[in-house]
Amino acid sequence: MGFFDLFNEEETQKETRKKVRKVDRTPDTEFAAEDAHLDLREEELDIDKHRVETGDVTLHKDVVEEEQSVNVPVSHDQVVIEQRAIDHEPTDEPITEEEMVHIPVTAEKIDVAKHTVVTGEVSAHKRSVQETEQVRDVLRKEVADVESHGNADIINED
């Protein structure tokens, strides 16, 4: 048996082990003389947030009509005709055909007009409110399980 024969024999044993593992579906066991390691894994939550539209607000105004009655004091002139008797006093004025007295009569009339005034304002704005929601899920992780057989002296350094 030569040097190359040893090399070929070792390759053949590796291939045989791989075939056995594939067929038997046995877990891969690492044999080490002094050092060995095992990677431990665990799941973590990946949390992402995004905005969704949950509704809307429309701000508009409507025109409402209401009838108002307002009492406004107004005045007007009245002509009072008074006649009284006088005891036949003599006069120097002759009787004429026409004599006229003109008395203007006035009254207050109401003119109604409308004008628009600003009585208030409505504004709207958004604000962000921070809340907390609890998220629950089941996470898995790998933990090391050390088994000892026989008289193995194990020192656990954490």
C-alpha positions, 0 to 999 in steps of 0.5 A: 500500500502506497501513500496515494492508496491511503489518500484514496481510501480516506476519500472513499470513506468520506463518500461512504459516510455521506451516502450513509448520512443521506440514506439513514438521515442521521444527524451529522456528528462532528468528532474532534480530538480537542476543540469543537463548536456548535452554532446556536441560533434563535429567532428575533422579531422583525417589526415594520410599520406602515401607514394605512388610511383609516378614514377621512374628514371633510370640512365644509360649510352649509347655508342655513336660512332663518327668519328674524323679526326686529322691532324698529321704532318709527315715527310719523307726523300727524296733523291735528286740526283744532278749532275753537271759538273766539268771541267775535273780536273785530279785525282789520283784515278783509275776507279774501277768496283764498288763503292757504297754509301748507303743512308738510307731513313726514313719516319714517320709512324702513329700508332693509339691506343686508351685508355680510360679516365674519363671525368666526372661523373653523380650522382643522389640522392633524396631529400624531398621537403616540400609542403602544401596541403589544405584539406577541409571537412565538420565537424559537432558539437553539440551546446547548444540551450537554450530555455526559456518558461515563466518567466525563469531567465537564466544566461549564464556563458561562 
